[in-house]
C-alpha cells in the first residue's frame, strides 16, 4: 500500500527529501544548545569568566538563529511536498475513475468516490506532512538527546530507556482498538454524503412532497452515528495524553531525585558526579526526549486515522476497468450495422440474466424502435453496443466485428447515445453542444439544433447560443434539455445513434419532426429509438418488442400488429384509448 501511494509523490520527491534534511539540521542545533548552556553555567557563570560567557552566548545566539532558519525551511518544504502529494493523489484517483466502466462505478457509490477524493485525501495529506517532518524529527531528536544524556550521566539516562517500552505498548493497544472505529467512520461519511447528494439533487421533489422533516431525520441519524463512532474512537485515543503525562512526570521526578543526590555527593564536581549545569542540560534533554515521544504518539494517532483512508484510496487506485482494449485493437468501423448473437447479460456477473438469448440482425442505416414494459431491459440492450457494459454471454457485433475488437474510444466516437437521464453541464449552450465535437463551427451547432428541433426555443433566449446553462440544466425545461442532448449527440456525426427514451418530455408533434429530420438528414446512420409511445416507433424500419429481457417480437409495425399480442395491446391502449396525444 505504501509503495502504491508513493507513486503519487513524483515531482515532489526533492521537497520530500529536503524537509527531513532541514529537520535533522534543526535537531542538531537544538541538541547542541543544552550542552553549551551547561558549559556556560559550569565554566562561565560559576567561575565568573566574562569572556567565556560572551563567547558562548554569541555561539548560542547563532545556533538559535540557524535552528529557526532550518525549522522554517523544513516547514516550507514539508507543506509543499504534502500539498503536492495530495494534488497528485487526487489527480491519479480522478483519472482512474474516468477509465472505470459502468460496472466499476456501480461497485463504488458516487458519494463514496467524493468522500475518498476529499476527506480521505486530506487525512493522508496531513499524515504525510507529519511523516516528512515530525516523524523524522521525533526519533532523530530522541536518539541524539539520548546520546548526549548518556555522555553526561549514563546512570540517570537509564531512566529514559525504561519509558520507551511503556509508551510503545500503550500506543500499540490504542492503535489496535481505534483503527476499526475509524474505518466505520469513513464508511459512514460515504452514507452521509449520499444522503446530502440525494437531497440536493432532488430538492424539488422533497419540497413538493413536504418531506423536509423526513430528510432531516435521515441526516440526523447518520450524523449521530458518525458522532457516536468518533466519540468511541476519541475516548480510546484520549488515553494517550494521560499515559504520556504519567511517563513524563515520573521521569522528571526520578531524574531530579537521582541527580540531586549526585550533585550533593560530588560537591558540584563534574569528575566526582554531576554539576548544576549538567543537571540543567539533563532536564533539557529529558524534555526533548519526552516531548518528542509525545509527538511520536500523536503521529501514530494520525496514522491510525489515515490508515483507513489509505486503504480506501488504494481501492480506487488499484481498481482496473473490466472493459479494456485488446492488443492492437481496430480503429476503423466500416458501417453502422449491429448484430446481437445469442446475447445474454447480467449486472455484476450474476447468474440472474436481465437479457437472455437475444438474436437480432440490424442493417446499417435502419431505424429500429424498441418498446417494452418497465424493467424489460431496453436500456441494458442498447448499452451493450458502445460497450458501456460487456455481454455476459454471446457477442455483439458492430460493422461486422465484435465490439471487443475495437478501440473503446473509436467505438464510442462512432456511437452517439442520449441517455435516459439527460445531463447538461454548467456553461453556455455552445459549450454544452461542443461536448459532441469540440471543433464544431457555429453553423454546425445551428444545423444540429434545427435537426433536434432545439433552434426554435434557443432563438427566444436573449443571449441565444451564449445563454448560460445552470448545473444539471435546471434553467431549461425537460423537453428543452432532451433536445439539446440530442443535438449534442448529432454533432459527433455517429454511425449509430441511440435515443434512450429521449423524447419522452416533448410533444408528439415535435417528436414527429425530430424523426422526420433524422430520416431526411442522416439516412446512413443506424438509429435506435427507445420509447414508451407507439407513435414514436411505428414508422421505424423494424421494432423490437422486449418482455422480461427476451425478444418477444421483431418486425415492422404492420407485421407486429398481425403477429405480436404485446404490441397489439400497447397500440390499442394508447391509440384507441386516446392517450397518445396527452
C-alpha positions as CSV (number, residue, x, y, z in Angstrom):
1,X,0.0,0.0,0.0
2,X,2.8,2.4,0.9
3,X,4.6,1.6,-2.4
4,X,1.4,2.3,-4.3
5,X,0.8,5.6,-2.7
6,X,4.4,6.7,-3.0
7,X,4.0,6.6,-6.8
8,X,1.9,9.8,-6.4
9,X,4.9,11.8,-5.0
10,X,6.6,12.1,-8.4
11,X,7.9,15.7,-8.9
12,X,7.7,16.4,-5.2
13,X,10.5,13.9,-4.3
14,X,13.0,16.8,-3.8
15,X,10.9,18.8,-1.3
16,X,10.1,15.5,0.4
17,X,13.8,14.8,0.8
18,X,14.8,18.4,1.7
19,X,12.2,18.6,4.5
20,X,13.8,15.8,6.5
21,X,17.3,17.1,5.8
22,X,16.4,20.5,7.3
23,X,14.6,18.8,10.1
24,X,17.7,16.9,11.1
25,X,19.8,20.1,10.8
26,X,17.3,21.8,13.2
27,X,17.6,18.9,15.6
28,X,21.4,19.0,15.6
29,X,21.2,22.7,16.6
30,X,18.7,22.1,19.3
31,X,20.7,19.2,20.8
32,X,23.9,21.2,20.9
33,X,22.3,24.2,22.7
34,X,21.7,22.4,26.1
35,X,25.4,21.2,26.1
36,X,26.6,24.8,25.6
37,X,24.2,26.0,28.3
38,X,25.6,23.5,30.7
39,X,29.2,24.7,29.9
40,X,28.1,28.3,30.2
41,X,26.8,27.7,33.7
42,X,29.7,25.5,34.9
43,X,32.7,27.3,33.2
44,X,31.3,30.8,32.7
45,X,28.8,31.8,35.4
46,X,30.2,29.5,38.2
47,X,33.8,30.7,37.6
48,X,32.8,34.3,36.7
49,X,34.6,34.1,33.4
50,X,33.0,37.0,31.4
51,X,34.9,36.4,28.2
52,X,33.7,32.7,28.2
53,X,30.1,33.9,28.8
54,X,30.1,36.4,25.9
55,X,31.8,33.9,23.5
56,X,29.5,31.1,24.4
57,X,26.5,33.4,24.4
58,X,27.2,34.5,20.9
59,X,27.5,30.9,19.7
60,X,24.2,30.1,21.4
61,X,22.5,33.1,19.6
62,X,23.9,31.9,16.2
63,X,22.7,28.3,16.9
64,X,19.2,29.6,17.8
65,X,19.1,31.6,14.5
66,X,20.2,28.6,12.5
67,X,17.7,26.4,14.3
68,X,14.9,28.8,13.5
69,X,16.0,29.1,9.8
70,X,16.2,25.3,9.4
71,X,12.8,24.9,11.1
72,X,11.2,27.4,8.7
73,X,12.7,25.7,5.6
74,X,11.7,22.3,6.9
75,X,8.1,23.5,7.4
76,X,8.0,25.1,4.0
77,X,9.2,22.0,2.1
78,X,7.0,19.7,4.2
79,X,3.9,21.8,3.4
80,X,4.9,21.9,-0.3
81,X,5.5,18.2,-0.6
82,X,2.3,17.3,1.3
83,X,0.1,19.6,-0.8
84,X,1.8,18.3,-4.0
85,X,1.4,14.7,-2.9
86,X,-2.3,15.3,-2.2
87,X,-2.8,17.0,-5.6
88,X,-1.2,14.1,-7.4
89,X,-3.2,11.7,-5.4
90,X,-6.5,13.4,-6.3
91,X,-5.4,13.6,-10.0
92,X,-4.4,9.9,-10.1
93,X,-7.7,8.8,-8.5
94,X,-9.8,11.1,-10.7
95,X,-8.1,10.0,-13.9
96,X,-8.5,6.3,-12.9
97,X,-12.2,6.9,-12.2
98,X,-12.5,8.3,-15.8
99,X,-11.4,4.9,-17.0
100,X,-14.0,3.0,-15.0
101,X,-16.7,1.1,-16.7
102,X,-20.3,1.4,-15.6
103,X,-19.9,-1.8,-13.6
104,X,-16.8,-0.3,-11.8
105,X,-18.8,2.8,-10.9
106,X,-21.6,0.6,-9.7
107,X,-19.2,-1.0,-7.3
108,X,-18.4,2.4,-5.7
109,X,-21.2,4.8,-5.0
110,X,-20.9,8.4,-6.2
111,X,-20.9,9.6,-2.6
112,X,-18.1,7.2,-1.6
113,X,-15.9,8.4,-4.5
114,X,-16.5,12.0,-3.4
115,X,-15.5,11.2,0.2
116,X,-12.3,9.4,-0.9
117,X,-11.3,12.3,-3.2
118,X,-11.8,14.9,-0.4
119,X,-11.9,13.7,3.2
120,X,-9.6,10.7,2.8
121,X,-7.0,12.6,0.7
122,X,-7.0,15.4,3.3
123,X,-6.3,12.9,6.0
124,X,-3.5,11.5,4.0
125,X,-2.1,14.9,3.2
126,X,-1.9,15.8,7.0
127,X,-0.4,12.4,7.8
128,X,2.2,12.8,5.0
129,X,3.2,16.3,6.2
130,X,3.7,14.9,9.7
131,X,5.7,11.9,8.3
132,X,8.2,14.0,6.3
133,X,8.7,16.4,9.2
134,X,7.6,15.3,12.7
135,X,8.1,11.6,12.1
136,X,11.7,12.3,11.2
137,X,12.3,14.9,13.9
138,X,11.0,12.9,16.8
139,X,13.0,9.7,16.5
140,X,16.2,11.7,15.5
141,X,15.7,14.0,18.4
142,X,15.2,11.1,20.8
143,X,18.3,9.3,19.6
144,X,20.6,12.4,19.6
145,X,19.2,13.6,23.0
146,X,19.7,10.1,24.4
147,X,23.3,10.0,23.2
148,X,24.1,13.4,24.7
149,X,22.4,12.5,28.0
150,X,24.4,9.2,28.2
151,X,27.6,11.2,27.7
152,X,26.7,13.4,30.7
153,X,25.5,10.6,33.0
154,X,24.7,7.1,31.9
155,X,23.1,6.1,35.2
156,X,20.5,8.9,35.1
157,X,19.9,8.3,31.4
158,X,18.8,4.7,32.0
159,X,15.5,6.2,33.3
160,X,14.7,7.2,29.7
161,X,15.1,3.7,28.4
162,X,12.5,2.5,30.9
163,X,9.9,4.9,29.5
164,X,10.1,3.7,25.9
165,X,8.5,0.2,26.2
166,X,5.7,1.6,28.4
167,X,4.8,4.1,25.6
168,X,5.3,1.6,22.8
169,X,2.8,-0.9,24.4
170,X,0.2,1.8,25.2
171,X,0.4,3.1,21.6
172,X,0.0,-0.4,20.1
173,X,-3.1,-1.1,22.3
174,X,-4.6,2.3,21.3
175,X,-4.0,1.6,17.6
176,X,-5.5,-1.9,17.8
177,X,-8.8,-0.7,19.2
178,X,-9.1,2.6,17.5
179,X,-8.4,1.6,13.8
180,X,-11.6,-0.4,13.2
181,X,-13.7,2.5,14.6
182,X,-12.1,5.0,12.1
183,X,-12.8,2.5,9.3
184,X,-16.5,2.6,10.2
185,X,-16.4,6.4,10.5
186,X,-15.3,6.9,6.9
187,X,-17.8,4.4,5.6
188,X,-20.5,6.4,7.4
189,X,-19.2,9.5,5.7
190,X,-20.0,7.8,2.4
191,X,-23.6,7.4,3.6
192,X,-23.8,10.9,4.8
193,X,-22.5,12.3,1.5
194,X,-25.0,10.1,-0.3
195,X,-27.9,11.5,1.7
196,X,-26.8,15.1,1.2
197,X,-26.3,14.5,-2.6
198,X,-29.7,12.9,-3.0
199,X,-31.4,15.7,-1.0
200,X,-29.7,18.5,-3.0
201,X,-30.3,16.9,-6.4
202,X,-33.9,16.0,-5.6
203,X,-34.7,19.1,-3.5
204,X,-37.7,20.0,-5.8
205,X,-39.3,16.6,-5.1
206,X,-38.5,16.9,-1.4
207,X,-40.3,20.2,-1.2
208,X,-43.2,19.3,-3.4
209,X,-44.0,16.3,-1.1
210,X,-43.2,18.3,2.0
211,X,-40.6,15.7,3.2
212,X,-38.1,18.1,4.7
213,X,-38.7,16.6,8.2
214,X,-38.1,13.1,6.9
215,X,-34.8,14.2,5.2
216,X,-33.7,15.9,8.4
217,X,-34.3,12.8,10.3
218,X,-32.3,10.7,7.8
219,X,-29.5,13.2,8.0
220,X,-29.7,13.3,11.8
221,X,-29.4,9.5,12.2
222,X,-26.3,9.2,10.1
223,X,-24.8,12.3,11.6
224,X,-25.4,10.9,15.1
225,X,-23.9,7.6,14.1
226,X,-20.7,9.3,13.0
227,X,-20.7,11.3,16.2
228,X,-21.1,8.1,18.3
229,X,-18.2,6.4,16.4
230,X,-16.0,9.4,16.7
231,X,-16.7,9.7,20.5
232,X,-15.8,6.0,20.9
233,X,-12.6,6.4,18.9
234,X,-11.6,9.6,20.6
235,X,-12.2,8.0,24.0
236,X,-9.7,5.3,23.2
237,X,-7.2,7.8,21.8
238,X,-7.6,10.2,24.8
239,X,-5.8,7.6,26.9
240,X,-2.6,8.6,25.0
241,X,-2.3,12.0,26.8
242,X,-2.6,10.9,30.4
243,X,-0.2,7.9,29.8
244,X,2.3,10.3,28.2
245,X,1.9,12.8,31.2
246,X,2.4,10.0,33.7
247,X,5.6,8.8,31.9
248,X,7.0,12.4,31.6
249,X,6.4,13.5,35.2
250,X,7.7,10.1,36.5
251,X,10.9,10.5,34.6
252,X,11.3,14.1,35.8
253,X,10.8,13.1,39.4
254,X,13.3,10.3,39.1
255,X,15.9,12.4,37.3
256,X,15.5,15.2,39.9
257,X,15.9,12.8,42.8
258,X,18.9,10.9,41.5
259,X,20.7,13.9,40.0
260,X,20.2,16.0,43.2
261,X,21.7,13.2,45.3
262,X,24.7,13.1,42.9
263,X,25.3,16.9,42.9
264,X,25.2,16.9,46.8
265,X,27.6,13.9,47.0
266,X,30.1,15.3,44.4
267,X,30.0,18.9,45.7
268,X,29.2,20.1,42.2
269,X,32.4,18.5,40.8
270,X,31.9,17.0,37.3
271,X,34.7,14.5,37.9
272,X,33.0,13.1,41.0
273,X,29.3,13.2,39.9
274,X,27.1,15.9,38.4
275,X,27.2,19.7,38.2
276,X,24.3,22.2,38.2
277,X,24.9,22.9,34.6
278,X,24.8,19.2,33.7
279,X,21.5,18.8,35.6
280,X,20.1,21.7,33.6
281,X,21.1,20.1,30.3
282,X,19.8,16.7,31.5
283,X,16.4,18.4,32.1
284,X,16.6,19.9,28.6
285,X,17.4,16.5,27.1
286,X,14.7,14.9,29.2
287,X,12.1,17.3,27.9
288,X,13.3,17.0,24.3
289,X,13.0,13.2,24.5
290,X,9.7,13.1,26.2
291,X,8.1,15.8,24.2
292,X,9.2,14.1,21.0
293,X,7.9,10.8,22.4
294,X,4.6,12.5,22.8
295,X,4.8,13.8,19.3
296,X,5.6,10.3,18.1
297,X,2.5,9.1,19.8
298,X,0.5,11.8,18.1
299,X,1.9,10.7,14.7
300,X,0.8,7.2,15.5
301,X,-2.7,8.5,16.2
302,X,-2.7,10.3,12.9
303,X,-1.5,7.1,11.2
304,X,-4.4,5.2,12.9
305,X,-6.8,7.7,11.3
306,X,-5.1,7.9,8.0
307,X,-4.7,4.1,7.6
308,X,-8.4,3.6,6.9
309,X,-8.1,6.5,4.3
310,X,-5.1,4.9,2.7
311,X,-6.9,1.6,2.2
312,X,-9.9,3.3,0.7
313,X,-7.7,5.4,-1.6
314,X,-5.8,2.4,-2.7
315,X,-9.0,0.6,-3.6
316,X,-9.7,3.4,-6.2
317,X,-6.1,3.5,-7.5
318,X,-5.9,-0.3,-7.8
319,X,-9.3,-0.8,-9.4
320,X,-9.0,-1.7,-13.0
321,X,-11.7,-1.2,-15.5
322,X,-13.2,-4.5,-16.6
323,X,-13.5,-3.0,-20.1
324,X,-10.1,-2.9,-21.7
325,X,-8.7,-2.8,-25.2
326,X,-7.3,-6.0,-26.6
327,X,-3.8,-5.8,-28.2
328,X,-3.8,-3.9,-31.5
329,X,-7.5,-3.0,-31.5
330,X,-9.3,-2.0,-34.6
331,X,-9.6,1.8,-35.1
332,X,-11.9,1.9,-38.1
333,X,-15.6,1.0,-38.1
334,X,-17.0,0.1,-41.5
335,X,-20.6,0.9,-41.1
336,X,-23.4,1.1,-38.5
337,X,-24.7,-2.5,-38.8
338,X,-25.4,-4.2,-35.5
339,X,-25.8,-7.8,-34.7
340,X,-26.7,-9.5,-31.3
341,X,-25.6,-13.1,-31.5
342,X,-27.2,-15.1,-28.7
343,X,-26.5,-12.3,-26.2
344,X,-27.3,-12.7,-22.5
345,X,-26.4,-10.1,-19.9
346,X,-26.4,-9.8,-16.1
347,X,-25.1,-7.0,-13.9
348,X,-22.1,-7.6,-11.7
349,X,-21.5,-11.0,-13.3
350,X,-24.5,-12.6,-11.5
351,X,-26.3,-15.6,-12.9
352,X,-29.7,-13.8,-13.0
353,X,-29.8,-12.5,-16.5
354,X,-31.7,-9.3,-17.3
355,X,-31.2,-10.1,-21.1
356,X,-31.5,-13.6,-22.4
357,X,-30.7,-15.2,-25.8
358,X,-31.0,-12.0,-27.9
359,X,-30.6,-12.8,-31.6
360,X,-31.1,-9.7,-33.8
361,X,-29.5,-8.6,-37.1
362,X,-29.8,-4.9,-38.0
363,X,-28.6,-3.4,-41.3
364,X,-26.7,-0.1,-41.4
365,X,-28.9,2.9,-41.8
366,X,-32.0,1.3,-40.4
367,X,-34.2,2.9,-37.8
368,X,-35.0,0.5,-35.0
369,X,-37.7,1.1,-32.5
370,X,-37.5,-0.6,-29.1
371,X,-40.6,-0.9,-27.0
372,X,-41.5,-2.9,-23.8
373,X,-42.7,-2.6,-20.3
374,X,-40.8,-1.1,-17.4
375,X,-37.9,-3.5,-16.4
376,X,-37.9,-5.2,-19.8
377,X,-34.1,-4.3,-20.2
378,X,-34.5,-1.9,-23.1
379,X,-31.7,0.4,-21.8
380,X,-29.5,-2.6,-20.9
381,X,-29.8,-3.9,-24.5
382,X,-28.5,-0.6,-26.2
383,X,-25.8,-0.1,-23.6
384,X,-24.0,-3.2,-24.9
385,X,-23.5,-1.5,-28.3
386,X,-20.9,1.2,-27.2
387,X,-19.5,-1.2,-24.6
388,X,-20.8,0.6,-21.6
389,X,-21.1,-3.0,-20.4
390,X,-19.9,-6.2,-22.0
391,X,-22.2,-9.0,-22.8
392,X,-22.1,-11.8,-20.2
393,X,-22.7,-14.4,-22.9
394,X,-22.8,-14.2,-26.7
395,X,-21.3,-11.5,-28.9
396,X,-22.4,-8.0,-30.0
397,X,-21.2,-7.0,-33.5
398,X,-20.9,-3.5,-34.9
399,X,-19.8,-3.0,-38.5
400,X,-19.4,-6.8,-38.8
401,X,-16.8,-7.1,-36.0
402,X,-17.0,-8.0,-32.3
403,X,-17.3,-4.7,-30.3
404,X,-14.5,-6.1,-28.1
405,X,-12.1,-6.0,-31.1
406,X,-12.4,-2.2,-31.4
407,X,-10.6,0.5,-29.6
408,X,-13.1,1.7,-27.0
409,X,-12.6,5.4,-27.8
410,X,-13.1,4.7,-31.5
411,X,-16.3,2.6,-30.9
412,X,-17.8,5.3,-28.6
413,X,-16.9,8.1,-31.0
414,X,-19.0,6.3,-33.6
415,X,-21.9,5.5,-31.3
416,X,-23.8,8.6,-30.0
417,X,-26.0,7.9,-27.1
418,X,-28.6,10.1,-25.5
419,X,-29.1,8.5,-22.1
420,X,-32.4,8.2,-20.2
421,X,-31.1,10.7,-17.6
422,X,-30.2,13.8,-19.7
423,X,-27.3,15.7,-18.3
424,X,-26.2,19.3,-19.1
425,X,-23.2,20.9,-17.5
426,X,-22.8,24.4,-16.2
427,X,-21.7,26.7,-19.1
428,X,-23.2,28.1,-22.2
429,X,-25.4,26.3,-24.7
430,X,-22.4,26.4,-27.2
431,X,-20.1,24.8,-24.6
432,X,-22.6,22.0,-23.8
433,X,-23.2,21.3,-27.5
434,X,-19.4,21.1,-28.3
435,X,-19.1,18.1,-25.9
436,X,-20.2,16.3,-29.1
437,X,-17.5,17.9,-31.2
438,X,-15.0,20.4,-29.7
439,X,-14.1,21.7,-33.1
440,X,-17.7,22.3,-34.4
441,X,-18.4,25.6,-36.0
442,X,-21.3,27.9,-35.1
443,X,-23.0,26.9,-38.3
444,X,-22.8,23.2,-37.4
445,X,-24.3,23.9,-34.0
446,X,-27.3,25.6,-35.6
447,X,-27.7,22.8,-38.1
448,X,-27.9,20.0,-35.5
449,X,-30.1,22.1,-33.2
450,X,-32.5,22.5,-36.1
451,X,-32.5,18.7,-36.6
452,X,-33.2,18.3,-32.9
453,X,-35.9,21.0,-33.0
454,X,-33.9,23.0,-30.5
455,X,-33.0,26.1,-32.5
456,X,-36.5,27.5,-32.3
457,X,-36.5,27.8,-28.4
458,X,-32.8,28.8,-28.3
459,X,-33.6,31.8,-30.5
460,X,-36.1,33.0,-27.9
461,X,-33.3,33.4,-25.3
462,X,-31.8,36.9,-25.0
463,X,-28.3,35.5,-25.5
464,X,-29.3,32.7,-27.8
465,X,-26.5,30.2,-28.1
466,X,-24.4,32.0,-25.5
467,X,-27.2,31.5,-22.9
468,X,-25.7,30.2,-19.6
469,X,-27.0,26.8,-18.6
470,X,-27.0,26.1,-14.8
471,X,-25.5,22.9,-13.4
472,X,-27.8,20.0,-14.4
473,X,-29.7,22.2,-16.8
474,X,-32.1,23.5,-14.1
475,X,-33.0,26.7,-16.0
476,X,-34.4,24.8,-19.1
477,X,-37.4,22.6,-19.3
478,X,-37.2,18.8,-19.5
479,X,-38.2,18.8,-23.2
480,X,-35.6,21.6,-24.0
481,X,-32.9,19.6,-22.1
482,X,-33.7,16.5,-24.2
483,X,-33.5,18.3,-27.5
484,X,-30.1,19.9,-26.5
485,X,-28.8,16.5,-25.6
486,X,-30.0,15.1,-29.0
487,X,-28.3,18.0,-30.8
488,X,-25.1,17.3,-28.8
489,X,-25.1,13.7,-29.9
490,X,-25.7,14.6,-33.5
491,X,-22.5,16.7,-33.6
492,X,-20.5,13.5,-33.3
493,X,-21.7,12.5,-36.8
494,X,-22.1,9.0,-35.5
495,X,-22.6,5.8,-37.4
496,X,-25.1,4.7,-34.7
497,X,-27.4,7.0,-32.8
498,X,-29.2,5.7,-29.7
499,X,-32.1,7.6,-28.2
500,X,-32.9,6.0,-24.8
501,X,-36.4,7.4,-24.2
502,X,-35.0,10.8,-25.1
503,X,-38.2,12.3,-26.5
504,X,-40.5,11.5,-23.6
505,X,-40.7,15.1,-22.5
506,X,-41.5,16.6,-25.9
507,X,-44.9,16.7,-27.5
508,X,-45.9,14.3,-30.3
509,X,-45.6,17.0,-33.0
510,X,-42.0,17.8,-32.0
511,X,-41.3,14.1,-31.7
512,X,-42.5,13.6,-35.2
513,X,-40.5,16.5,-36.6
514,X,-37.3,15.1,-34.9
515,X,-37.9,11.7,-36.5
516,X,-38.6,13.3,-39.9
517,X,-35.4,15.3,-39.7
518,X,-33.4,12.1,-38.9
519,X,-34.9,10.2,-41.8
520,X,-34.0,13.0,-44.2
521,X,-30.7,14.4,-42.9
522,X,-28.9,11.3,-41.5
523,X,-30.3,8.4,-43.6
524,X,-27.0,6.4,-43.3
525,X,-26.9,6.5,-39.5
526,X,-28.4,3.5,-37.8
527,X,-30.9,4.8,-35.3
528,X,-32.2,3.1,-32.1
529,X,-35.2,4.7,-30.6
530,X,-36.4,3.5,-27.2
531,X,-39.9,4.8,-26.5
532,X,-43.0,4.3,-24.4
533,X,-45.2,5.7,-27.2
534,X,-46.1,3.6,-30.2
535,X,-46.3,6.7,-32.3
536,X,-42.6,7.3,-31.7
537,X,-41.6,3.9,-33.2
538,X,-44.3,2.9,-35.6
539,X,-42.6,4.5,-38.6
540,X,-39.3,2.6,-37.8
541,X,-37.9,0.0,-40.3
542,X,-38.1,-2.6,-37.6
543,X,-39.4,-2.7,-34.0
544,X,-38.1,-4.8,-31.2
545,X,-40.6,-5.8,-28.5
546,X,-39.0,-6.8,-25.3
547,X,-40.6,-8.7,-22.4
548,X,-38.7,-9.9,-19.3
549,X,-35.3,-9.4,-21.0
550,X,-36.3,-11.5,-24.0
551,X,-37.2,-10.6,-27.6
552,X,-40.9,-11.2,-27.8
553,X,-41.3,-9.8,-31.3
554,X,-39.2,-8.3,-34.1
555,X,-40.6,-6.8,-37.3
556,X,-42.3,-3.8,-38.9
557,X,-45.3,-2.1,-37.3
558,X,-47.7,-3.9,-39.7
559,X,-46.1,-7.3,-39.1
560,X,-46.3,-6.9,-35.3
561,X,-49.9,-5.7,-35.4
562,X,-50.7,-9.0,-37.0
563,X,-48.5,-11.4,-35.0
564,X,-47.5,-9.9,-31.7
565,X,-50.0,-9.8,-28.8
566,X,-48.0,-7.4,-26.6
567,X,-47.5,-4.9,-29.3
568,X,-51.2,-5.0,-30.2
569,X,-52.2,-4.4,-26.6
570,X,-49.8,-1.4,-26.3
571,X,-51.0,0.0,-29.6
572,X,-54.7,-0.4,-28.7
573,X,-54.3,1.0,-25.2
574,X,-52.6,4.1,-26.5
575,X,-54.1,4.9,-29.9
576,X,-57.7,3.6,-29.4
577,X,-57.7,4.7,-25.8
578,X,-56.9,8.2,-26.9
579,X,-53.8,8.7,-24.7
580,X,-51.3,9.2,-27.5
581,X,-51.9,12.9,-27.7
582,X,-51.8,13.5,-23.9
